[in-house]
């Protein structure tokens, strides 16, 4: 419809200019948009305000001339000038209601557009050490990033979902040592107490719980194994329960075969096996959150040399050096000339002792991305804001100016009944993302984590998210979808099992039939439904352009509210003492079926299910 209105405006301008009512001018954009208030029409144009200087006339006079020469069109019921020069368009009922037909014909393709124009896009939205489970903050990146990728898919970007595994560095040795130390303790308990591994595992867990509770260290006799663990590793360790769990898995697989081997052999073995075990857990958590990534990129691979004898790090550095952006200082350190791109200082890549910096990995990693895709987006925590300039600069230096982007995200405050969930440093871990998914459920978790702009902190109240009532937004939206499905089942005279076998699209067709007259829908609440649904294609496009998936949650809640308002005022199916015309009933069934389809699409884009029964 915006294109149609723009065409009418241009015809009116041409006619007014030919009649001598407007000076000759050309304008690229007629400024057709949705007015914030439905009382101001279905669409409005700011063309008169935009052309005032070009036409050498007041906006109100320009608007009046355009309206006076506006061609008649059966889809437009009224055009009027408002305020200082806005031109408001009111659609006919038939034109407004036609969106219900369009949605039903488009099905799952409703709202698709060509915003991306097929751009090959890499979106890396999770980056974490494989030394522990994903925490709730990581969970927000999962929800935001995967939802954004769904939106990119819907708007014709060719997107690769990517996880960057931080598996290069000393943290991996610490991880291996932590598991190895717990494995030795398991064997010692089994031998000393003559118990099985399950009992030994429980002993170490109870010991650690006692350590956590004994914050003042007043009862060291209650946690000797935890104290020994800390003493053995000098506090440089990973201490969560999951370390004991992994050690038990290794004992169950191999028994005590690793107890008497050389410490370095045991640590090397456990580092690699623990890495794979934790990575499998992380992948399972992402899958539970309905986020299946296309690529799990290992930082280690950046330092592996191929048949040419060079690694990705070597090749990225060679390109920078060829362009004159690297130099060495007298102490042997290698630097990137970041100041050449406006940075406040140059950035070291290799220290004087030969150690590669974390930035060295970033240089090679982003170079590698551009060998695979044409545009790269990273989702980082807001605390990494100061890192943006140097990575942007190196992408520019590598020959990819304007092709790198960073989206920043704020963190999550976890609450329970309005009270902060306290974290304990002694506990060795924060609340994990999997624990949140297990308690709250994937739907409520994802909906809540994506419900605000990424630059806003989320207050996630666990108990509020679990409520099965209208105060919980995800329940409110899902209930609207389920209620529509119930109405369609009744109209089609099928039960839940039959509907499940047929599929709701077939049930809807059976209930509505092939022919229905949408011009019968003249109630304000019916118009509100049509208006809200017609906003969806542009809304999804704006979500893609602005990297703003949270807008979909607002849309879902507003559409659900419009449906509930409609259902209160409009009889859909006849009931005792409340007859309804058969043709009108079919038209209303078609309208709510369009609502069903639209809600399901919007929820799917943010990774939330659309239940048919609640």
Secondary structure, 3 states (H helix, E strand, C coil): CHHHHHHHHHHHHHHHHHCCCCCCCCCCCCCEECCCCHHHCCEEECHHHHCHHHHCCCHHHHHHHHHHCCCCCCCEEEEEEECCCEEEEEECHHHHHHHHHHHHHHHHHCCCCCCCCCCEEEEEEEEECCCCCCEHHHHHHHHHHHHHHHHHHHCCCEEEEEEEECCCCHHHHHHHHHHHHHHHHHHHHHHHHCCCHHHHHHHHHHHHHHHHHCCCCCCHHHCHHHHHHHHHHCCCCCCCHHHHHHHHHHHHHHCCCCCCCCHHHHHHHHHHHHHHHHHHHHHHHHHHCCCCCCEEEEHHHHHCCCCCCCCHHHHHHHHHHHCCCEEECCCCCEEECHHHHCCCCCEEEECCCCCECHHHHHHHHHHHHHHHCCEEEEEEEHHHHHHHHHHHHHHHHCCCCCCEEEEEECCEEEEECCEECCCCHHHCCCCEHHHHHHHHCHHHHHHHHCCCCCCCCEEEEHHHHHCCCCCCHHHHHHHHHHHHHHHHHHHHCCCHHHHHHHCHHHHHHHHHCCCCCHHHCCCHHHHHHHHHHHCHHHHHHHHHHHCCCHHHHHHHHHHHHHHHHHHHHCCCCCECCECCCHHHHHHHHHHHHHHHHHHHHHHHHCCCCCCCCC
